[in-house]
């Protein structure tokens, strides 16, 4: 399987390129000239074509060359762009340039589905240009997708992503967005995929590294994959308006400080938002939880039918155990991942001491109680680390959650009445992240 996970994204994003006379500004002129000269082209050469709508002008080639595609596919792309425009610009109110946006269908390389750059025209004005992969290139790039997706949905999603890069650059020119931090640029454009094409769900594809190993990389080192957090935040805190506020905050602040500036009016820190996100993952109340749950089926050797009954737990726990009364210490990793998907980064191996290794990483610990006596749970961690710890007890579809303060015991009545007790541990930036838990009869 090709290893394209994070890089299956939409190219270089909205990084500004100021090209000289041989840059993309000249390319647009070249396309226009080709259209005018089509009758004189030699027999068998590709034909340059143009398709225009109210908000876009799309250039593509018909023929047999590497960049050639069909008129039907060009129309599909145009429809996808206009549909994304209706959601992101008309409904959500994000700004774009007044003039039609230039779009080219090209055979993208390296598994890219599209890209967006800013060019300078002959009058010195900055103009965004979108590239979207031809049908053949998009089929090839999508062939190894782990999260299944149709060509039509992939086109809709790509169109939304690239149009959002245009929006980001438009806001940047107005001083209302910063384009230097790809952890915001690419993750928010990937959020736009779900906003404009919610049936595609391909924002989950780059999030797989996070879902398989949520403590494998510091959050602000994620780019495309961080969109899973923004989809959650938008679902809880005002949709597109929350995203707009974050973008405005990035013009004056970096990293978590931008997020805290955006949400200070609501009295929320970034760690507050991240804690809520981690609990939503544990309780399967995150958007698209059902699809996440069924990503990786597991064979059941006891089953007589081929109907799938078991799936890999996402995110996977670092600990799984049974409490049978008395006192027990939870100090080490006990679970190895079952997933057939190989993440780029590994979590701590079985037998290693428990720790949340990275800032805003998450550990999930799963516990089953074998006795009905009261269960006392105590969390102890590195005093230099700001931990957030929650306990979620599930019985059928009902879930009860408690905050577990470090050093303060939590008492759970009749723990064996629950199907499972999940502990969720995340952290801030300082400290080592090492911790352990103690279980006692209450």
Phi, psi and omega in degrees: 000131180294143184264079185246012197313285182295327185281357174289004183290197192260042171086206190283357179075210188258033175293131185284133175239118176261101185268154177278201183296344178259011182276198185291335177298321177291330181298320179297319178297320180298320177298318180297321178295320179299320179299318181292331186262007183309316182300335183265001180293144178296153180301134178093348180285154177296147180254126178282130182231160182226138177230125185242148173225189181297330190236355184219152167233119189250129178251135177208169181246140174247134181149220184235006180287175185295330180266004185286147175210178185264160176296326179296319179291320177301319178294323177298317179296316180299317178299320180294319178297315180293323177295318177296322178299316181297325180280305190282325184262307184288308183283310186276342175081018176286146183272150172221167177301153181289324182281157178305143182273132181281133182228139176233138172264119184222160177278088181298151181252163174068024179082006179287145179258345180178175177201166177217133177226164175250127181247168177244126181277183185294340179264008177082010180271142179278134180225135176280146175229130178256138168243136175231141185296147172295168182301316181296318181292321180290321176300316181294316182292331184268354188294336181255018180298134178276322173273109187301142181205144177278162177300317182299316180291324178297320178294315179300316182294316179297318179300317179295318181299311183290324176296325179292328173298322175298316178300315181299316178294321178300316177293323179298320178297335179267004181075020184246019179193149178247130183259010186271345185250104184294340178295334173267314186303308185280324181292322180286326174293328176286326170303319182299331175302313181288327179295317185266336182225066187295340179283345183285315180058021183276003168294342178287336182300305178288347179278356185299321178302319178291315183295327180277330182214080188288355175241031184264347185202139178300141189305317186281006168264351174282149176242266180305318186294340180289351180299335180299326176291318182289327174298319177296311182300314180298325181292336183256339193228039168101015172062228186298331180296324176296318179295318179300317180296320178296316180300317178298321182292330181294341179289343180238348184221159179247154170052224184295335180294326176295318180293321180291324175295322181292328187249009182295330177295338177264000181072028183243131170271170176297320181295328174299312180296318182292322177299314179298321177297316182295322178291322178297325175296315183292325183265004179056043175249012176283152175306141179062028179301323180297321179289320178299316183300328187255020182292318187239096179289148177245137177291145177247104184297340181272347185283139178273337179256171179269004180293128183287129179240345183231143177225156174297135177287127177234130347293151183283150177282155172267347180217140172217125182204172179240132177259125182245029179096171180074205181249136179215146179252136173251107189230342188225158176293133181238355188238132172258143182296142180263347192296141175285352180271125183267110180288163178290328186235143183260151170273180181297139183287163177304134180097345181280153179298147180293137174197147167266102194288328187242150174304128180065023165285171181222133170250137174245130179237130183247133185226139173242135178263127181265357181227161184266354181293157183300142181250125175254125181244129178234134179252133176228132181216171177311121184294345178274000183250133175274100180269150165236122186233132178228152177241128179237118180253127185246135170228107186064237179262358181269137181230134174244134181237148176225146169278133179250107181280135178306132178084351181250117184295145173247131182254126179247116177283142177044061183297334181283356174283346179265145177293325183197147174244124181249132175254136184238121183238124172225180190204167171271206191269323185281163172089180184266338181081005179285147182198168169206165180235151176237132177249134179220158171286130184273000000 
